[in-house]
Amino acid sequence: MHTIADFCVIPMGVTSSVSQYIAECQRVIEKSGLKYSMHSYGTNVEGEWDAVCQVMKECHEAVHAMGCPRVSTSVRIGTRTDKIGQTMEDKVNVVHEILAKEKETKH
């Protein structure tokens, strides 16, 4: 099942800057071959359900392997059966198109 997930890994019990841990998660995601997009408070990942869940697990394992004693992750997952293969970009582009049409009608 095609899945788009937004997740935020939160390393706990370490320094206040967690950039090194997030960079390691990005390496894990990159290695997975899944389509992804990092943003300021997390990462969107797109692919088959099992692969997406697996890469989130691997991020936890990688952060723990760096010596982090506790990891918390918030996750939002979406699936659709009415629009097979809809991508992250598709979802964003629809909103951009709506806004562009509104701008055109105001001029």
Stockholm file with secondary structure:
# STOCKHOLM 1.0

chainA/1-107         MHTIADFCVIPMGVTSSVSQYIAECQRVIEKSGLKYSMHSYGTNVEGEWDAVCQVMKECHEAVHAMGCPRVSTSVRIGTRTDKIGQTMEDKVNVVHEILAKEKETKH
#=GR chainA/1-107 SS CEEEEEEEEEEESSCSCCHHHHHHHHHHHHHHTCEEEEETTEEEEEEEHHHHHHHHHHHHHHHHHTTCSEEEEEEEEEECSSSTTCCHHHHHHHHHHHHHHHHHHHC
#=GC SS_cons         CEEEEEEEEEEESSCSCCHHHHHHHHHHHHHHTCEEEEETTEEEEEEEHHHHHHHHHHHHHHHHHTTCSEEEEEEEEEECSSSTTCCHHHHHHHHHHHHHHHHHHHC
//
